[in-house]
Amino acid sequence: MAGQPEGCPVLAFYVNIGIVEMSYISLFIFIFIFFVSEPYCADADLSNVYDENTEITVSGAVIEIVAQKRGPVILKLMPARRIYHVVTAPPWFLREHQVVFRSGTLIEVKGSKYFSRDGNIYIISREIRNPETGRRIILRDLHSKPVWGGHGMHRKDP
């Protein structure tokens, strides 16, 4: 064949590749990078998705507390037949404000409802109230920004 290097099928493939094929390759690379990098951006997704238009109030019992090394403490709340993942605040912030969550405690959460890609329902909490004690913790200001802002989500513990 004229115009193709002899004895090098790989090089011949790249010489004959067209614009359409390059578009597919670029799309594949973009999709791969997007899905591979998603777990590393999970904290950023949750902290920046507050939408006042989706604000709801939910009451229920805490069924599980998920505190990881990084990121906010997540409470699993079951008000009815659904489980809501309630995004609270970084552990250091909760400690400084003497907020302790326990399984079985009834709470009322006001926050922004968010559906994750894996189908879970999250509530990015603005405030959490314990109806039994009347104690209320504010987690977002009037502009929907975290009240611990400027201190960092990943502050090191003393």
N, C-alpha and C positions, 0 to 999 in steps of 0.2 A: 504494500500500500504506500502510496506516495504521501510524504509529509509525516510519517510515523517513524520513530526511532526503531531500528531493528533489534530484536532480542531483548526488549524491555517492555513487557506487557503492563507493568504498573505505570511507567512513564507514559505509555500510549494511552492509558485510561485518563490520566490527568490532562494530556494534550487535547483529548476529544471531549472533555467535560464542557457542558454548555452553561449558559446563564441560569436556566431553570434548575439544573442539577445543583449548581452552587447555592441557589436560593434554598433548596431543600436541606442541603448540608448546613447552611447558616441557621435555618430554623431549628434543626435538630440540636445544634450546639447551644442555641439560646434556651430551648426547652430544658435541655440537660442541666445547664448552669442554674436556671431558675429553680428547678425542683431539688437540685443538690444543695443549693445555698439556703433553701427555705428553713430548715431546722435552726440555722445559725441566726436567723432574723426573727424568730418567734417572739422574743421579748419586745423587739421594736414594734412588731405588728400589734401586740396587745396594748402597748402603752400609747399608741398613736391613733387608735380607732374609735375614740369616744365620739359619739354622735348624739347630740341632745334630741334629735328627732326620733331616736329609738329608745328613749328613756322609759324604763318600766320600774315598778316596785314589786318585789317578790318576797314572800314570807315562807319560811320553812325551817326544818331541822338540818343542822350540819351533819352530814353523814361521813365525811372524810376531810382531812386537812393535808394538803400537799405542799410541803415546804422543801424546796430544792436549794442547792448551794447558791444559785444565781436566780434572779428574777423575783417576782412577787409571790406571796403566799396565795395559793388557790384553795378555796373552800368548795367542796362538792355539797350542793344544797338540793334537797328533794322536797319541793313544796307539794307535788301531786305525783303524777306518774313519770315525770321528766326529771332528769338530773341537769342542774345548772352548775356550771363551773364559774364561781365567783372570784374574780381577780381583785385582790385586796391591795396590798402595799408590800414593799420589801420588809423582810424580817426585822432589820434594825429599826425601821420606823415604827413598826408595831411594838417592839420592845420599849423604845423610848417613850411611847404613849401608853405603856402598860396595858396593851390590848392582847388578850389571850383568848383563843378560840378553842372550844372543846366539842368533841362529837356529841350529838344529842341536843346541843344548845339551840333554842329557837332564836332566829334572827330575822330582821327585815332589812332587805337590801334595795337601795335605789341606785340604778345605774343604767348604762347603755347596753342594750342587747346586741350580741355579735355572734354570727354563725361562722365557725371555723371551717376550713377546707375538709377536715375529717368528719364533719357533721355534728360536732359538739356545739352546745349553746353556751356561750360565755356571757357573763354580765360584768362589764368593766365598772366597778363600784364607785359611786360618787360619795355615798354615805352608807354606813351600816349601823343599825340600831338593835339593841337588845330590849325587846318589849317587857321582859320580866324585871330588869333593873332600870330601864329608861335611859341607859347610857348610849350615847351616840358618838360615832367617830366620823369626821369629815375627811374624805380622801381626795377630793377634787375641789378646786376653787370655783369662783363664779364664771371663769373662762374655760372650765372643764380641764384644766391642767392639774397634774398631780401636785398635792401640797408639799411633797418632799422634793419637788423639782429643784435643780441646782445642786442637790446633794448626791445625785446619781443613784441609779437603781442598784448598782453593784458595789456599794460602799463596803469596805472591809470592816469586819467586826473587830472590836478592841481585843 
